[in-house]
Amino acid sequence: MIRIVLAEDQAMVRGALAALLGMEHDISMLEAVADGEQAWRALQRHAPDILVTDIEMPGLTGLELAQRIQRHALATRVVIVTTFARAGFLRRALDAGVAGYLLKDAPAEELAGALRRVHGGGRAIDPQLALEAWSEADPLNDRERQVLRLAGEGQAAPEIAAALCLSHGTVRNYLSEAIGKLGVGNRIEAYRLARQKGWL
């Protein structure tokens, strides 16, 4: 049996995915949870073969979960099922050791097949997205990404500095670097472009 934990914050989608996977003879749904922190606790309780997760969730995102799994060297493999058909997200997912990246509008039967492939040691990546992922590199480093995300959420430089334990000047430098790398005029445009590309 392929032992699964599912993390999806939208209740209707979570229920549909759990029901779909529950119909497969070789897949066992151990737990379905609504956010990243619950998912992390479920991983510790069950040590599943595969975590099926969305990207954007309260608490921890799917990418942050994958990074934490990688950091702790857990045996659980990660399959992301998302609406975000963005090459930047896929590149970051692959860097975090994700074994599968599927879009929610893919045919339902593809998911079970992808889980079997991943459980067998393979990968399951949306092919069109895989091509796009290598066409445009993410210019931001992790710290620029953190600072830009907080700026885009409306935080001022002093608040960002306090949240990330940085000096006010360092925050300004990171924002300036991000704006320059993205070739835009200000932090709001930088945030929008980086979101659109999947780099945040």
C-alpha positions as CSV (number, residue, x, y, z in Angstrom):
1,M,0.0,0.0,0.0
2,I,1.1,3.6,-0.7
3,R,0.5,5.5,2.5
4,I,-0.5,9.1,1.9
5,V,-1.0,12.3,3.9
6,L,-2.9,15.1,2.1
7,A,-2.5,18.8,2.8
8,E,-5.0,21.2,1.1
9,D,-6.5,24.3,2.6
10,Q,-9.7,24.3,0.5
11,A,-12.2,22.0,2.1
12,M,-14.0,21.0,-1.1
13,V,-10.8,20.2,-3.0
14,R,-9.4,18.3,0.0
15,G,-12.6,16.2,0.2
16,A,-12.6,15.5,-3.5
17,L,-8.9,14.5,-3.6
18,A,-9.3,12.3,-0.5
19,A,-12.3,10.6,-2.0
20,L,-10.6,10.1,-5.4
21,L,-7.5,8.6,-3.8
22,G,-9.6,6.5,-1.4
23,M,-11.1,4.6,-4.4
24,E,-7.6,3.3,-5.4
25,H,-7.0,-0.3,-4.2
26,D,-3.3,0.4,-3.5
27,I,-3.5,3.8,-1.8
28,S,-4.2,4.4,1.8
29,M,-5.3,7.9,2.9
30,L,-3.8,8.2,6.5
31,E,-5.0,11.8,7.1
32,A,-6.2,14.9,5.3
33,V,-5.3,18.2,6.8
34,A,-6.0,21.9,6.1
35,D,-2.7,23.7,6.6
36,G,1.1,23.3,6.6
37,E,1.6,23.0,10.4
38,Q,-1.1,20.3,10.7
39,A,0.6,18.5,7.8
40,W,4.0,18.6,9.6
41,R,2.4,17.1,12.7
42,A,0.7,14.4,10.6
43,L,4.0,13.6,8.9
44,Q,5.6,13.0,12.4
45,R,2.6,10.9,13.5
46,H,2.4,8.7,10.4
47,A,5.7,8.8,8.5
48,P,3.8,8.4,5.2
49,D,5.3,7.3,1.9
50,I,4.1,10.4,0.2
51,L,2.8,13.9,1.2
52,V,0.4,15.3,-1.4
53,T,0.3,19.0,-0.8
54,D,-0.9,22.3,-2.3
55,I,1.6,25.2,-2.5
56,E,-0.1,28.1,-0.8
57,M,-1.6,27.2,2.6
58,P,-1.8,28.9,6.0
59,G,1.1,28.2,8.4
60,L,3.7,26.5,6.2
61,T,3.4,26.5,2.4
62,G,3.9,23.3,0.4
63,L,7.4,24.5,-0.6
64,E,8.3,25.2,3.0
65,L,7.1,21.7,4.0
66,A,9.2,20.2,1.3
67,Q,12.2,22.1,2.4
68,R,11.6,21.0,6.0
69,I,11.3,17.4,5.0
70,Q,14.5,17.7,3.0
71,R,16.3,19.4,6.0
72,H,15.2,16.6,8.4
73,A,16.1,13.9,5.8
74,L,12.7,12.3,6.1
75,A,11.9,9.4,3.8
76,T,8.5,10.9,2.8
77,R,8.4,12.0,-0.8
78,V,6.5,15.1,-1.8
79,V,4.0,15.6,-4.6
80,I,2.6,19.1,-5.2
81,V,-0.9,19.4,-6.7
82,T,-1.6,23.1,-7.4
83,T,-3.3,25.6,-9.7
84,F,0.1,27.5,-10.0
85,A,1.4,26.7,-13.5
86,R,4.4,28.9,-12.9
87,A,7.9,27.8,-13.9
88,G,9.4,29.6,-10.9
89,F,7.4,27.5,-8.4
90,L,8.5,24.3,-10.2
91,R,12.2,25.3,-10.0
92,R,11.9,26.0,-6.3
93,A,10.0,22.8,-5.8
94,L,12.7,20.7,-7.5
95,D,15.4,22.5,-5.5
96,A,13.4,21.4,-2.4
97,G,13.5,17.8,-3.5
98,V,9.9,17.5,-4.6
99,A,9.3,14.4,-6.6
100,G,6.0,15.3,-8.3
101,Y,4.4,18.6,-9.5
102,L,1.0,18.3,-11.0
103,L,-1.7,20.9,-12.0
104,K,-5.2,20.6,-10.5
105,D,-6.7,20.8,-14.0
106,A,-5.0,17.6,-15.1
107,P,-7.2,14.5,-15.6
108,A,-8.0,12.8,-12.3
109,E,-6.5,9.5,-13.3
110,E,-3.1,11.1,-13.7
111,L,-2.8,11.7,-10.0
112,A,-3.0,8.0,-8.9
113,G,-0.6,7.1,-11.7
114,A,1.8,9.9,-10.6
115,L,1.7,8.7,-7.0
116,R,2.6,5.1,-8.1
117,R,5.5,6.5,-10.2
118,V,6.8,8.5,-7.3
119,H,6.4,5.7,-4.8
120,G,8.4,3.5,-7.2
121,G,11.3,6.0,-7.0
122,G,10.5,8.1,-10.1
123,R,9.3,11.6,-10.7
124,A,6.0,13.0,-12.0
125,I,6.3,16.5,-13.4
126,D,3.9,18.3,-15.7
127,P,5.8,18.2,-19.0
128,Q,5.0,21.6,-20.4
129,L,5.9,23.3,-17.1
130,A,9.1,21.3,-17.0
131,L,10.1,22.8,-20.3
132,E,9.3,26.4,-19.2
133,A,11.1,25.9,-15.8
134,W,14.5,26.0,-17.5
135,S,13.8,28.9,-19.8
136,E,14.0,31.7,-17.3
137,A,16.2,31.6,-14.1
138,D,15.0,33.1,-10.8
139,P,17.3,36.0,-10.2
140,L,16.4,36.5,-6.5
141,N,18.3,35.0,-3.6
142,D,16.5,33.7,-0.5
143,R,16.9,36.8,1.6
144,E,15.8,39.1,-1.3
145,R,12.8,36.9,-1.7
146,Q,11.9,37.1,2.0
147,V,12.2,40.9,2.2
148,L,10.3,41.4,-1.1
149,R,7.5,39.1,0.1
150,L,7.0,41.1,3.3
151,A,7.2,44.4,1.5
152,G,4.6,43.2,-1.0
153,E,2.4,42.3,2.0
154,G,2.5,46.0,3.1
155,Q,5.2,45.9,5.7
156,A,7.5,49.0,6.0
157,A,11.3,48.6,6.1
158,P,11.5,49.0,9.9
159,E,8.9,46.2,10.4
160,I,10.7,43.9,7.9
161,A,14.0,44.6,9.7
162,A,12.4,43.7,13.0
163,A,10.8,40.5,11.6
164,L,14.0,39.3,10.0
165,C,16.4,40.5,12.6
166,L,18.2,42.8,10.1
167,S,19.2,46.4,10.1
168,H,17.0,49.0,8.4
169,G,19.8,49.7,5.9
170,T,20.2,46.0,5.1
171,V,16.5,45.7,4.3
172,R,16.8,48.8,2.0
173,N,19.7,47.2,0.3
174,Y,17.9,43.9,-0.3
175,L,14.9,45.7,-1.7
176,S,17.1,47.8,-4.0
177,E,18.9,44.7,-5.2
178,A,15.6,42.9,-6.0
179,I,14.2,45.9,-7.8
180,G,17.4,46.2,-9.9
181,K,17.5,42.5,-10.7
182,L,13.9,42.5,-11.8
183,G,14.3,45.7,-13.9
184,V,11.3,47.5,-12.4
185,G,10.7,50.9,-10.8
186,N,9.7,50.2,-7.2
187,R,9.1,47.4,-4.6
188,I,5.4,47.0,-5.5
189,E,6.2,46.4,-9.2
190,A,9.0,44.0,-8.1
191,Y,6.6,42.1,-5.8
192,R,4.0,41.8,-8.6
193,L,6.5,40.6,-11.2
194,A,8.1,38.1,-8.8
195,R,4.6,36.7,-7.9
196,Q,3.6,36.4,-11.5
197,K,6.8,34.5,-12.3
198,G,6.4,32.2,-9.3
199,W,9.6,33.4,-7.6
200,L,7.9,34.3,-4.3
